[in-house]
Amino acid sequence: MVLSVDSARAKGDPVKKIGIARSVMFPVLVGLAITSCYSSRPTVLETNDVQSFRTTAIDAGGHTRLRLSGLAFHSALAVKRLERGEDGEQLHLRILLVPARHGLSGSFDYMIDVPSGVSTVTFGAARTVIWRAPRAH
């Protein structure tokens, strides 16, 4: 059965109802899509977003260990994990944040073994230098 515009108006105008439903649902669906994309990508924590950021070097019998601790300043996000990568004489550390949920918090306290040959340790996507090996005299 095909409804003409005149017969649609006579029955409560379902054409307008469908148009309104589409105009309401489209922004909602787009918002949900954007939110799901954002929440699936972890945020990388930077030093300026950490309260009480501390890096402590510990001599562990011939090699260095770094203790890295602090509290993320993102109230809706929590620490998921620490990622590390080496590039020559540099060790890069990144703490990944995800939307807060049960069992996760914004605080962190990691002990990192610095491989021999590494002279600089950086933090975050900005690669802020947080430690340099002492120079031999």
PyMOL commands that place a pseudoatom at each C-alpha (Angstrom):
pseudoatom trace, name=CA, resn=MET, resi=1, chain=A, elem=C, hetatm=0, pos=[0.000, 0.000, 0.000]
pseudoatom trace, name=CA, resn=VAL, resi=2, chain=A, elem=C, hetatm=0, pos=[1.366, 3.392, -1.012]
pseudoatom trace, name=CA, resn=LEU, resi=3, chain=A, elem=C, hetatm=0, pos=[0.365, 6.440, 1.005]
pseudoatom trace, name=CA, resn=SER, resi=4, chain=A, elem=C, hetatm=0, pos=[0.091, 9.763, -0.677]
pseudoatom trace, name=CA, resn=VAL, resi=5, chain=A, elem=C, hetatm=0, pos=[1.212, 12.891, 1.151]
pseudoatom trace, name=CA, resn=ASP, resi=6, chain=A, elem=C, hetatm=0, pos=[-2.423, 13.868, 1.674]
pseudoatom trace, name=CA, resn=SER, resi=7, chain=A, elem=C, hetatm=0, pos=[-3.403, 10.508, 3.179]
pseudoatom trace, name=CA, resn=ALA, resi=8, chain=A, elem=C, hetatm=0, pos=[-0.306, 10.555, 5.445]
pseudoatom trace, name=CA, resn=ARG, resi=9, chain=A, elem=C, hetatm=0, pos=[-1.343, 13.911, 6.888]
pseudoatom trace, name=CA, resn=ALA, resi=10, chain=A, elem=C, hetatm=0, pos=[-4.834, 12.617, 7.442]
pseudoatom trace, name=CA, resn=LYS, resi=11, chain=A, elem=C, hetatm=0, pos=[-3.553, 9.765, 9.674]
pseudoatom trace, name=CA, resn=GLY, resi=12, chain=A, elem=C, hetatm=0, pos=[-1.352, 11.739, 12.113]
pseudoatom trace, name=CA, resn=ASP, resi=13, chain=A, elem=C, hetatm=0, pos=[1.395, 12.434, 9.592]
pseudoatom trace, name=CA, resn=PRO, resi=14, chain=A, elem=C, hetatm=0, pos=[3.680, 9.393, 10.015]
pseudoatom trace, name=CA, resn=VAL, resi=15, chain=A, elem=C, hetatm=0, pos=[6.054, 10.926, 7.455]
pseudoatom trace, name=CA, resn=LYS, resi=16, chain=A, elem=C, hetatm=0, pos=[6.781, 13.771, 9.877]
pseudoatom trace, name=CA, resn=LYS, resi=17, chain=A, elem=C, hetatm=0, pos=[7.122, 11.294, 12.776]
pseudoatom trace, name=CA, resn=ILE, resi=18, chain=A, elem=C, hetatm=0, pos=[9.707, 9.292, 10.832]
pseudoatom trace, name=CA, resn=GLY, resi=19, chain=A, elem=C, hetatm=0, pos=[11.573, 12.499, 9.948]
pseudoatom trace, name=CA, resn=ILE, resi=20, chain=A, elem=C, hetatm=0, pos=[11.660, 13.605, 13.602]
pseudoatom trace, name=CA, resn=ALA, resi=21, chain=A, elem=C, hetatm=0, pos=[12.790, 10.159, 14.746]
pseudoatom trace, name=CA, resn=ARG, resi=22, chain=A, elem=C, hetatm=0, pos=[15.615, 10.204, 12.204]
pseudoatom trace, name=CA, resn=SER, resi=23, chain=A, elem=C, hetatm=0, pos=[16.676, 13.725, 13.181]
pseudoatom trace, name=CA, resn=VAL, resi=24, chain=A, elem=C, hetatm=0, pos=[16.826, 12.688, 16.845]
pseudoatom trace, name=CA, resn=MET, resi=25, chain=A, elem=C, hetatm=0, pos=[18.439, 9.276, 16.372]
pseudoatom trace, name=CA, resn=PHE, resi=26, chain=A, elem=C, hetatm=0, pos=[21.203, 10.388, 14.007]
pseudoatom trace, name=CA, resn=PRO, resi=27, chain=A, elem=C, hetatm=0, pos=[22.983, 12.701, 16.505]
pseudoatom trace, name=CA, resn=VAL, resi=28, chain=A, elem=C, hetatm=0, pos=[22.569, 10.096, 19.252]
pseudoatom trace, name=CA, resn=LEU, resi=29, chain=A, elem=C, hetatm=0, pos=[24.137, 7.369, 17.111]
pseudoatom trace, name=CA, resn=VAL, resi=30, chain=A, elem=C, hetatm=0, pos=[26.978, 9.646, 16.008]
pseudoatom trace, name=CA, resn=GLY, resi=31, chain=A, elem=C, hetatm=0, pos=[27.643, 10.560, 19.657]
pseudoatom trace, name=CA, resn=LEU, resi=32, chain=A, elem=C, hetatm=0, pos=[27.751, 6.914, 20.674]
pseudoatom trace, name=CA, resn=ALA, resi=33, chain=A, elem=C, hetatm=0, pos=[30.110, 6.089, 17.826]
pseudoatom trace, name=CA, resn=ILE, resi=34, chain=A, elem=C, hetatm=0, pos=[32.499, 8.893, 18.772]
pseudoatom trace, name=CA, resn=THR, resi=35, chain=A, elem=C, hetatm=0, pos=[32.390, 7.924, 22.454]
pseudoatom trace, name=CA, resn=SER, resi=36, chain=A, elem=C, hetatm=0, pos=[33.121, 4.288, 21.713]
pseudoatom trace, name=CA, resn=CYS, resi=37, chain=A, elem=C, hetatm=0, pos=[36.091, 5.231, 19.525]
pseudoatom trace, name=CA, resn=TYR, resi=38, chain=A, elem=C, hetatm=0, pos=[37.482, 7.569, 22.196]
pseudoatom trace, name=CA, resn=SER, resi=39, chain=A, elem=C, hetatm=0, pos=[37.074, 5.097, 25.018]
pseudoatom trace, name=CA, resn=SER, resi=40, chain=A, elem=C, hetatm=0, pos=[38.757, 2.283, 23.097]
pseudoatom trace, name=CA, resn=ARG, resi=41, chain=A, elem=C, hetatm=0, pos=[41.985, 4.282, 22.704]
pseudoatom trace, name=CA, resn=PRO, resi=42, chain=A, elem=C, hetatm=0, pos=[43.997, 4.707, 25.883]
pseudoatom trace, name=CA, resn=THR, resi=43, chain=A, elem=C, hetatm=0, pos=[45.277, 8.161, 26.817]
pseudoatom trace, name=CA, resn=VAL, resi=44, chain=A, elem=C, hetatm=0, pos=[49.021, 8.522, 27.398]
pseudoatom trace, name=CA, resn=LEU, resi=45, chain=A, elem=C, hetatm=0, pos=[49.846, 10.161, 30.724]
pseudoatom trace, name=CA, resn=GLU, resi=46, chain=A, elem=C, hetatm=0, pos=[52.238, 13.142, 30.646]
pseudoatom trace, name=CA, resn=THR, resi=47, chain=A, elem=C, hetatm=0, pos=[54.384, 14.487, 33.504]
pseudoatom trace, name=CA, resn=ASN, resi=48, chain=A, elem=C, hetatm=0, pos=[52.374, 17.729, 33.783]
pseudoatom trace, name=CA, resn=ASP, resi=49, chain=A, elem=C, hetatm=0, pos=[49.242, 15.623, 34.444]
pseudoatom trace, name=CA, resn=VAL, resi=50, chain=A, elem=C, hetatm=0, pos=[50.710, 13.827, 37.471]
pseudoatom trace, name=CA, resn=GLN, resi=51, chain=A, elem=C, hetatm=0, pos=[50.434, 14.899, 41.095]
pseudoatom trace, name=CA, resn=SER, resi=52, chain=A, elem=C, hetatm=0, pos=[53.479, 14.068, 43.249]
pseudoatom trace, name=CA, resn=PHE, resi=53, chain=A, elem=C, hetatm=0, pos=[55.438, 12.671, 40.295]
pseudoatom trace, name=CA, resn=ARG, resi=54, chain=A, elem=C, hetatm=0, pos=[58.574, 10.984, 41.594]
pseudoatom trace, name=CA, resn=THR, resi=55, chain=A, elem=C, hetatm=0, pos=[61.465, 9.251, 39.909]
pseudoatom trace, name=CA, resn=THR, resi=56, chain=A, elem=C, hetatm=0, pos=[63.959, 7.661, 42.277]
pseudoatom trace, name=CA, resn=ALA, resi=57, chain=A, elem=C, hetatm=0, pos=[67.131, 5.974, 41.021]
pseudoatom trace, name=CA, resn=ILE, resi=58, chain=A, elem=C, hetatm=0, pos=[68.299, 2.947, 42.993]
pseudoatom trace, name=CA, resn=ASP, resi=59, chain=A, elem=C, hetatm=0, pos=[71.699, 1.299, 42.556]
pseudoatom trace, name=CA, resn=ALA, resi=60, chain=A, elem=C, hetatm=0, pos=[70.914, -2.409, 42.384]
pseudoatom trace, name=CA, resn=GLY, resi=61, chain=A, elem=C, hetatm=0, pos=[74.374, -3.948, 42.426]
pseudoatom trace, name=CA, resn=GLY, resi=62, chain=A, elem=C, hetatm=0, pos=[75.771, -2.895, 39.088]
pseudoatom trace, name=CA, resn=HIS, resi=63, chain=A, elem=C, hetatm=0, pos=[72.637, -1.753, 37.346]
pseudoatom trace, name=CA, resn=THR, resi=64, chain=A, elem=C, hetatm=0, pos=[70.058, 0.966, 37.939]
pseudoatom trace, name=CA, resn=ARG, resi=65, chain=A, elem=C, hetatm=0, pos=[66.437, 0.545, 38.911]
pseudoatom trace, name=CA, resn=LEU, resi=66, chain=A, elem=C, hetatm=0, pos=[63.989, 3.446, 38.720]
pseudoatom trace, name=CA, resn=ARG, resi=67, chain=A, elem=C, hetatm=0, pos=[61.003, 3.767, 40.977]
pseudoatom trace, name=CA, resn=LEU, resi=68, chain=A, elem=C, hetatm=0, pos=[58.291, 5.757, 39.211]
pseudoatom trace, name=CA, resn=SER, resi=69, chain=A, elem=C, hetatm=0, pos=[55.256, 6.890, 41.214]
pseudoatom trace, name=CA, resn=GLY, resi=70, chain=A, elem=C, hetatm=0, pos=[52.466, 9.454, 41.294]
pseudoatom trace, name=CA, resn=LEU, resi=71, chain=A, elem=C, hetatm=0, pos=[48.763, 10.098, 40.846]
pseudoatom trace, name=CA, resn=ALA, resi=72, chain=A, elem=C, hetatm=0, pos=[47.138, 10.904, 37.498]
pseudoatom trace, name=CA, resn=PHE, resi=73, chain=A, elem=C, hetatm=0, pos=[45.232, 14.211, 37.490]
pseudoatom trace, name=CA, resn=HIS, resi=74, chain=A, elem=C, hetatm=0, pos=[42.473, 12.782, 35.279]
pseudoatom trace, name=CA, resn=SER, resi=75, chain=A, elem=C, hetatm=0, pos=[39.476, 12.117, 37.535]
pseudoatom trace, name=CA, resn=ALA, resi=76, chain=A, elem=C, hetatm=0, pos=[37.567, 10.061, 34.956]
pseudoatom trace, name=CA, resn=LEU, resi=77, chain=A, elem=C, hetatm=0, pos=[40.594, 7.976, 33.928]
pseudoatom trace, name=CA, resn=ALA, resi=78, chain=A, elem=C, hetatm=0, pos=[42.614, 5.239, 35.604]
pseudoatom trace, name=CA, resn=VAL, resi=79, chain=A, elem=C, hetatm=0, pos=[46.025, 3.669, 35.030]
pseudoatom trace, name=CA, resn=LYS, resi=80, chain=A, elem=C, hetatm=0, pos=[45.854, 0.581, 32.858]
pseudoatom trace, name=CA, resn=ARG, resi=81, chain=A, elem=C, hetatm=0, pos=[49.512, -0.335, 32.324]
pseudoatom trace, name=CA, resn=LEU, resi=82, chain=A, elem=C, hetatm=0, pos=[53.074, 0.816, 31.746]
pseudoatom trace, name=CA, resn=GLU, resi=83, chain=A, elem=C, hetatm=0, pos=[54.575, 0.396, 28.290]
pseudoatom trace, name=CA, resn=ARG, resi=84, chain=A, elem=C, hetatm=0, pos=[58.265, 0.597, 27.595]
pseudoatom trace, name=CA, resn=GLY, resi=85, chain=A, elem=C, hetatm=0, pos=[60.372, 0.779, 24.484]
pseudoatom trace, name=CA, resn=GLU, resi=86, chain=A, elem=C, hetatm=0, pos=[64.063, 1.184, 23.759]
pseudoatom trace, name=CA, resn=ASP, resi=87, chain=A, elem=C, hetatm=0, pos=[65.656, 3.282, 21.078]
pseudoatom trace, name=CA, resn=GLY, resi=88, chain=A, elem=C, hetatm=0, pos=[69.432, 3.070, 21.233]
pseudoatom trace, name=CA, resn=GLU, resi=89, chain=A, elem=C, hetatm=0, pos=[70.546, 4.716, 24.468]
pseudoatom trace, name=CA, resn=GLN, resi=90, chain=A, elem=C, hetatm=0, pos=[67.013, 5.836, 25.392]
pseudoatom trace, name=CA, resn=LEU, resi=91, chain=A, elem=C, hetatm=0, pos=[64.303, 4.006, 27.310]
pseudoatom trace, name=CA, resn=HIS, resi=92, chain=A, elem=C, hetatm=0, pos=[60.806, 5.388, 26.679]
pseudoatom trace, name=CA, resn=LEU, resi=93, chain=A, elem=C, hetatm=0, pos=[58.086, 4.872, 29.304]
pseudoatom trace, name=CA, resn=ARG, resi=94, chain=A, elem=C, hetatm=0, pos=[54.378, 5.450, 28.706]
pseudoatom trace, name=CA, resn=ILE, resi=95, chain=A, elem=C, hetatm=0, pos=[51.580, 4.996, 31.214]
pseudoatom trace, name=CA, resn=LEU, resi=96, chain=A, elem=C, hetatm=0, pos=[48.274, 4.283, 29.508]
pseudoatom trace, name=CA, resn=LEU, resi=97, chain=A, elem=C, hetatm=0, pos=[45.016, 5.577, 30.974]
pseudoatom trace, name=CA, resn=VAL, resi=98, chain=A, elem=C, hetatm=0, pos=[41.544, 4.184, 30.314]
pseudoatom trace, name=CA, resn=PRO, resi=99, chain=A, elem=C, hetatm=0, pos=[38.085, 5.199, 31.551]
pseudoatom trace, name=CA, resn=ALA, resi=100, chain=A, elem=C, hetatm=0, pos=[37.906, 4.548, 35.295]
pseudoatom trace, name=CA, resn=ARG, resi=101, chain=A, elem=C, hetatm=0, pos=[36.272, 1.312, 36.337]
pseudoatom trace, name=CA, resn=HIS, resi=102, chain=A, elem=C, hetatm=0, pos=[36.199, -1.040, 39.290]
pseudoatom trace, name=CA, resn=GLY, resi=103, chain=A, elem=C, hetatm=0, pos=[39.628, -2.373, 40.186]
pseudoatom trace, name=CA, resn=LEU, resi=104, chain=A, elem=C, hetatm=0, pos=[41.617, 0.461, 38.599]
pseudoatom trace, name=CA, resn=SER, resi=105, chain=A, elem=C, hetatm=0, pos=[42.850, 3.732, 40.103]
pseudoatom trace, name=CA, resn=GLY, resi=106, chain=A, elem=C, hetatm=0, pos=[44.771, 6.823, 39.097]
pseudoatom trace, name=CA, resn=SER, resi=107, chain=A, elem=C, hetatm=0, pos=[47.780, 6.051, 41.268]
pseudoatom trace, name=CA, resn=PHE, resi=108, chain=A, elem=C, hetatm=0, pos=[50.856, 4.199, 40.078]
pseudoatom trace, name=CA, resn=ASP, resi=109, chain=A, elem=C, hetatm=0, pos=[54.085, 2.859, 41.544]
pseudoatom trace, name=CA, resn=TYR, resi=110, chain=A, elem=C, hetatm=0, pos=[56.395, 0.994, 39.156]
pseudoatom trace, name=CA, resn=MET, resi=111, chain=A, elem=C, hetatm=0, pos=[59.897, -0.405, 39.559]
pseudoatom trace, name=CA, resn=ILE, resi=112, chain=A, elem=C, hetatm=0, pos=[61.779, -0.360, 36.248]
pseudoatom trace, name=CA, resn=ASP, resi=113, chain=A, elem=C, hetatm=0, pos=[65.096, -2.066, 35.509]
pseudoatom trace, name=CA, resn=VAL, resi=114, chain=A, elem=C, hetatm=0, pos=[67.182, 0.230, 33.314]
pseudoatom trace, name=CA, resn=PRO, resi=115, chain=A, elem=C, hetatm=0, pos=[69.028, -1.905, 30.758]
pseudoatom trace, name=CA, resn=SER, resi=116, chain=A, elem=C, hetatm=0, pos=[72.788, -1.466, 30.526]
pseudoatom trace, name=CA, resn=GLY, resi=117, chain=A, elem=C, hetatm=0, pos=[73.692, 0.963, 27.776]
pseudoatom trace, name=CA, resn=VAL, resi=118, chain=A, elem=C, hetatm=0, pos=[70.653, 3.190, 28.427]
pseudoatom trace, name=CA, resn=SER, resi=119, chain=A, elem=C, hetatm=0, pos=[71.710, 6.721, 29.332]
pseudoatom trace, name=CA, resn=THR, resi=120, chain=A, elem=C, hetatm=0, pos=[68.329, 8.510, 29.223]
pseudoatom trace, name=CA, resn=VAL, resi=121, chain=A, elem=C, hetatm=0, pos=[64.811, 7.590, 30.333]
pseudoatom trace, name=CA, resn=THR, resi=122, chain=A, elem=C, hetatm=0, pos=[61.846, 9.537, 28.948]
pseudoatom trace, name=CA, resn=PHE, resi=123, chain=A, elem=C, hetatm=0, pos=[58.173, 9.640, 29.922]
pseudoatom trace, name=CA, resn=GLY, resi=124, chain=A, elem=C, hetatm=0, pos=[54.943, 10.084, 27.974]
pseudoatom trace, name=CA, resn=ALA, resi=125, chain=A, elem=C, hetatm=0, pos=[54.238, 10.793, 24.326]
pseudoatom trace, name=CA, resn=ALA, resi=126, chain=A, elem=C, hetatm=0, pos=[56.160, 14.067, 24.698]
pseudoatom trace, name=CA, resn=ARG, resi=127, chain=A, elem=C, hetatm=0, pos=[59.206, 12.042, 25.787]
pseudoatom trace, name=CA, resn=THR, resi=128, chain=A, elem=C, hetatm=0, pos=[60.037, 14.272, 28.733]
pseudoatom trace, name=CA, resn=VAL, resi=129, chain=A, elem=C, hetatm=0, pos=[63.438, 13.307, 30.161]
pseudoatom trace, name=CA, resn=ILE, resi=130, chain=A, elem=C, hetatm=0, pos=[62.962, 11.965, 33.712]
pseudoatom trace, name=CA, resn=TRP, resi=131, chain=A, elem=C, hetatm=0, pos=[66.386, 10.402, 34.290]
pseudoatom trace, name=CA, resn=ARG, resi=132, chain=A, elem=C, hetatm=0, pos=[69.928, 10.588, 32.929]
pseudoatom trace, name=CA, resn=ALA, resi=133, chain=A, elem=C, hetatm=0, pos=[72.759, 8.217, 33.761]
pseudoatom trace, name=CA, resn=PRO, resi=134, chain=A, elem=C, hetatm=0, pos=[75.477, 9.810, 35.873]
pseudoatom trace, name=CA, resn=ARG, resi=135, chain=A, elem=C, hetatm=0, pos=[78.555, 10.674, 33.838]
pseudoatom trace, name=CA, resn=ALA, resi=136, chain=A, elem=C, hetatm=0, pos=[81.802, 8.937, 34.703]
pseudoatom trace, name=CA, resn=HIS, resi=137, chain=A, elem=C, hetatm=0, pos=[84.482, 11.320, 35.951]
for i in range(1, 137): cmd.bond("trace and resi %d" % i, "trace and resi %d" % (i + 1))
show_as sticks, trace
zoom trace
